[in-house]
Amino acid sequence: MSDPDRLTLVLRYADVGIVTYGSLRIVGQSSRTVNWVVEDPILLAALQELTDSLPEPHGSESRRDAIERALSRGPFATPDTELTAAYILGVLLIGTPGWQLLTECMASPRAVLFVSPSARLARVPWGLLAVPKSGPSKEELVRARQDAITRSGRVPAQIPWQLDDISARTDGHRLMELVDVLIAVPPNIVHSPRAPAGWDARRDGPPVLVLDPRVPGQRPDSALGSVLGRPSPQTQLAQHFGELTRRRPVLPDVGDAVELFRRQDADRTWLAKLLAQAPSRLMYVGHASSGRGDPHGADQADRAALHLACAAGIPGDADTIGDHRPLTASDLMSLQLPMPPRVALLACGSGGDYQFDEATGLVAAMILGGAQLVTATLWSLPTTAAYRQFAATAVPEAGEQADPMADVVIAVDRAHEAADAGCAVNQWQRVQMRRWRDGDVTANPLYWGALVTFAVDGAR
């Protein structure tokens, strides 16, 4: 599937004590490896920039407050402020030797970059990082770092950015324009016993579509309510999947595409029966929860869960939520469900495996089950209703008909039919980025920037 002439690069980070080490190498050309160090106050400054950008609650914020902040006044709310944030992240996280090597590797066909982040950098949208033309001097960074080391500990460095004219600091080109950006699967998962399902053998099989399953006991407007809104033949998604069902068989077998949405029978037993039919791929759109804040103690990756239509009476590792029991990553691994070669998990922070010391989350469960390529999200995607409510506060021209959530689902569904699905996702992201850069505010990076693709076994 992949072009043998493509260069492959690996960008790796490791948190060691009070510093984070970064390295970039070209596979097969070890002599060109470059390294740099990100001091703790500098890394904390980058993480603060990211925290301010994402629709995730921090401090005393509610979930609603966080979404409103991100869409209406956060760094990702407008193209100018987003470019500034992307520039800051680019300066702080990739050293000058790294950018130099990446620039040298610009070629046709486009090189592929595998990123292996450290736990603290697990939610960085690497493809968005802007290529810097200039930045603070070494002396300014050293001074800012020293001032951030206080008696009570290290705090984010206060860096003297010169941002009045961002065009003087960056041309606006992004890492995703230099290379295709994929996420490396953690070594502990790669080297575990697996039985991969090959795309070439499965590509003609039906896809499994799990679209916004109805969580038992949850109202449509509740925390675990509808992600995609009320099903209707007129919606963009119903029309897309209607065309798909006319073109090829899908699972479950339905008479009308609307029947794919908000199913009450879509529990783990139902899913297991569909996966046993050797499908080509799995598309899940719905809710997920991370393993953070686990009531039983320490954060655990294998407590990350999908929220299917599983009733509380179904056995599993997760505590019940009213009438519902989530399907955890540990459940998936215990059940040994056979996964197809390609999986899309468009759900809240489903791609968060690297946040944990043992990266055994939802992505790992899919790969251990046989998947070779998994597209997931780094953070929660605001619903269409939230976008239309809050984005208009900052950019009224966004319009009431924009549906960036539907755009993401359709784009990933189409990309996963392509020869190199991860690179096809990158291609769509570049199109969205250029729309955004040209002033189209409906191409908001809170949606397309959240997508990451994990790939293993030569998948691209």
Secondary structure, DSSP 8 states (H G I E B T S, - for coil): ---TTS-EEEEEEEEETTEEEEEEEETTEEEEEEEEEEEHHHHHHHHHHHHHHSSS--TT--HHHHHHHHHHTSTTSSHHHHHHHHHHHHHHHS-HHHHHHHHHT--SS-EEEEEE--GGGTT--GGG-EEES----HHHHHHHHHHTEETTEE---------TTGGGTEEEEEHHHHEEEEEE--HHHHTS------HHHHTTS--EEEES---TT--TTSTTS-SS-S--TTSHHHHHHHHHHHHS--BS--SSGGGGBS-SS-SHHHHHHHHTT--SEEEEES-EE-STT-TTSS--GGG-EE--S-BTTS--SS--BTTB--EEHHHHHHHT----SEEEEESTTTT-GGGSSS--SHHHHHHHTT-SEEEEESS----HHHHHHHHHHH-GGG-TT--HHHHHHHHHHHHTTSSSHHHHHHHHHHHHHHHHHTT-TTS-HHHHTTEEEEE-TT--
